[in-house]
């Protein structure tokens, strides 16, 4: 049973997580390099190096065994995570930060839909209504992108929730309890290998290398570590609700600091998606928990 202090700590950790994640847009927009493949490679490189150091301290010589213990579902999970990581960066290079974050945020709905289609899992009526509303918001953003540019980035961003949904199906299908950290380490390595042929030559300016290291270590690595601690103190619905802050922080930061203002249609569509996410998660918090 969590105490009020632990609950407050969990909330603070998740806010810190979203603040870390939300720095991606500002960091990318301040780089000289505009090649999404180069950004994806170097971000994955620094994240992998950081996580390898953390896991080596945590597990020592047992780390290879922990990675091996994940089996092939862990490898597939890592590949799907890698695809999501690359898609995020490529989408950022082709559309606005707000569009990338909002399209990626529908991951819980896609996971619920995939669970229904492939695993026969029930979906609550509130989630069906939220999904329909979110789809409406996404469609509005796509129509806006057709006239203002960025539709290709929106399409690439859709790979994020699709990869997330496929990941959830694989893990639940095989009832595999995969250690998240080694799986993400594999994702970083896979992402580097996938991006490498497209990122050559790898040369970037010293200033960009600093920003890329911040992306890999702080934006991804530290953000992930904070979330791993936060899940000990928060319910899944609370984590989902607080994760919406990434969209708010990410959109506002590039708007205020970079001047990247979403169009009116994109703002309305984003608002519809965020409202659908928030209402669904709040309703989940109000659901009575089963007693054992």
Secondary structure, 3 states (H helix, E strand, C coil): CCCHHHHHHHHHHHHHHHHHHCCHHHHHHCCCCCCHHHHHHHHHHHHHHHHHHHHHHHHHHHHHHHHHHCHHHHHHHHHHHHHHHHHHHHHHCCCCHHHHHHHHCCHHHHHHHHHHHHHCCCCCHHHHHHHHHHHHHHHHHHHHHHHHCCHHHHHHHHHHHHHHHHHHHHHHHCCCCCCHHHHHHHHHHHHHHHHHHHHCCCCCCHHHHHHHHHHHHHHHHHHHHHHHHHCCCCCHHHHHHHHCHHHHHHHHHHHHHCCCCCCHHHHHHHHHHHHHHHHHHHHHHHCCCCCC
